[in-house]
């Protein structure tokens, strides 16, 4: 016969319909989710409440801009209201529609097209499915703004060719020349080599990952600073 201390006897004595307590793991997981929601809500509220400057800047780019977005927001905090539209893997021709959407949103809000800065072309150099029609279309959109800056691509990080074979410096340089030639007929578009010179300076390769294209954390900060300088130089304070 089982004794009162026997585990089997204790289990048998427990009512079958007694509610089971949630496990510690489940409770901890729910608490973590709740905390994450609160933190995200706080971040979004802080973003909406932070002070902005007198200008609005639309930033257009690919994965280089995408990864650098937090640094860009931080750089312009208190100076300008920044809206970033960035699409990894997109060529210039692919960015036309997102650029149109950003312009339409400004129009629908009843506000001016103040300033824009564009860093595009990496994927036009890297990808084999090139479409040259994208560049003039993007420049046409940029020319609708009161002042727009187009950043040229770094061709030789730290003064030497990037390690990846699908980003040849000669083709990147040719892209930059196309940008300058096409922009010459768009009076509101200013071509700047701020980012290019930053990366091509001695030691500039340390701003990028081993692929010679995508920035590391220091590169994100450097790109945001280059954007700020370019806009100040070309569009004023």
N, C-alpha and C positions, 0 to 999 in steps of 0.2 A: 504494500500500500504506500502511496506517495505521502511524504511528509509535507507540512505547510511550507517548508523552505524549498521544496522541489520546484524548479522552473516550469515544469509541465503543469503543475497544479496551479501556479500563478496565472499562466496563460489561459487555462480553462476557466478560471474564475472571472476573467475580464469580459464584460458584456460585448457581444458581437457587433452591436451597432454603435459602440463608443467612437466618437470622432477621433481620427488620428491627428496628432500634432504635425505641422509642417516641419520638414527636416531643416537642420541648421543651414545646409547648403542652399535650399530654396529661399529661406528668409534672407540670407546674405545676398543672393542674386537679385532678389526684388529690391533690396535696399540699394544695391549698386546701380540698378536701372533708374530708380527714383532719383538718386544723387546725380546721375548723368543728365537726366532731364532738367533738373534744377540748374545745373552748371551751364548747360547749353542755353537755357532760357535767360540766364543772367548775362551770358556773353552776347546774345542777340539784343537784349535790352541795352547793354552798354554800348554796342555798336550803333544803335539807333539814337542814343542820347549824347554821344560824344560830339564835341564842337567841330564845326567845319569852317573852312575859309570862304572867301568870296567867290571862288571859282568851282566849276564842276569839270571833272576830267573823266572822259571815257577811255579806258585802257583796253586795247585789243591785242591778243597774242595767242601763242600756242602753249605747249607744255612748259617752256621756259618761263613764260609769264604766269602760268597756272601755279607752278611750284613756288614762285616768288610773291604770290598774292599777299600773304600776311605781312611780309616786309614792305610791300608797296603801301598797304593800308597804314602801317605804322609810320612810314616816312611822311605821308601827306596829312597825317592827323593834325587837325587844327589849321591846315593851310588850304585844303580843298576837299570837296565832296567827290569821292572817287567811286567809279563804277567799273568793275573789271569783267570783261568777257573774254574767257580764255578756253581754248579747245585743244587738248593734246592730239598730236598726229595730224592736225589740220594744215593743209596748204592755204595759200592766199585765196584761191578760188573757193575753198570750203568755208573760209571765214567771212565771205561776202554776206551770206544770209544772217549769221549772228550779228554782224555789224549793222545790217539793216534793222534787225530787231532792237538793237540798242538805240539807234536813231529814232525809230518809231516810238519807243517808250518815252523818249524825251519830248517828241512832238505831242504825244497824247497827254503828257503832263502839262503841256502849255509852257514849256521852258525852252530857252535858247540852246543851240548847239554851241557850247562854249569852247571847250578844248578837248583834244583827243591826242593820244599817243599810241603808236602802233609798232609792235616788234613782231614781224612775220617774215617768213622766207626760209626758215630752217628746213621745213619739210619739203619746200620746193627744191631745195638742193639735195636732200637726202633721198626722197622718194623717186622711184623710177617713173611713176605715172604723173608726169608734169603737165600742167595746163597754164600756158603763159597768159591766158586771158584774165586770170585772177588779179594780177598786179594792177593793171589800169582800173579795174572795177573797184578795188580797194582804195586806190588813190582818189577816185571820183567821190567815194563816200567820205573820205577824210577831208576833202576840199570843201565839204558842206559846212564844216565847223569854222568858227571865227579864227581859230588857230589850231593847227594840227602838226604834230611832230612824228616823223617816221625814223626809227632807229635802224642803222645799218648793222649787218651781221659781223661779228668778229671772224676773221679769216685765219689768223695764226695766233692762237693763245700763247701768251708769253713770248711771241716772236717766232714760233715754230708751228708747223702744220699739226692739226689735231691727230690723235692716234687712230681714229676710226677712218677706214678707207672710203666710206660712203659720204664723207663730208670733205671733199677736196677743196683746198683753199682757193684754187683758181675759179672754181664754179661759184663759191661764195662771193668772191670778188666781182665776178660777172653779174651776179644778182644785185649787188650793191650799185653797180654802174647802171643797171637797168632802172633801179629805183630812182637814182639821181636824174637820169634822162627823162623818165616819165613824169617825175614830180616837177620838172622845170616849167611845165605848162599849167600847173595847179598853184595859183598864187597863195592859197591858204595853207599849203603843205610845205613844211620845212624839214629837210633831211639833216639828221644829226648823227655824228659818229661818236657820241659820248660813250655809249656802251662798248663799241668796237675798240676805241682807244684804251678804255679801262682794262679790257681783257687782253689786248695785245701788248700792253706795257710789260716791262720786266717783272716776272713773278705773277703775271695775270693768269697763268695756267692754274694756279692754286685756287682760283675762284670757281673752277669748274671741276666736274667729276672726271673720271678717267676717260670718258668718251669725248671730252673736249667740246661738249655742247651744253650739257645741262649743269646749272650752277649748284654748288654746295651752299651751305648756310651763309657763309661770307659772301658768296656770289649773289645770293638773293638780296642781301643788304646793298651790295655794290650796284646791282641793277636798279633797285629803287632809287638810290642816290643819283645814278646816271639819268634816270627819267626826270627826276626833280630838276637837275641842272639843265637838262635839255629844254624842258618847258620854260624855265626861268630865262634862259638865253634867247630862245626863239619867240616866246609869247609874252615875256615881261612878268613882273611880279603880280 
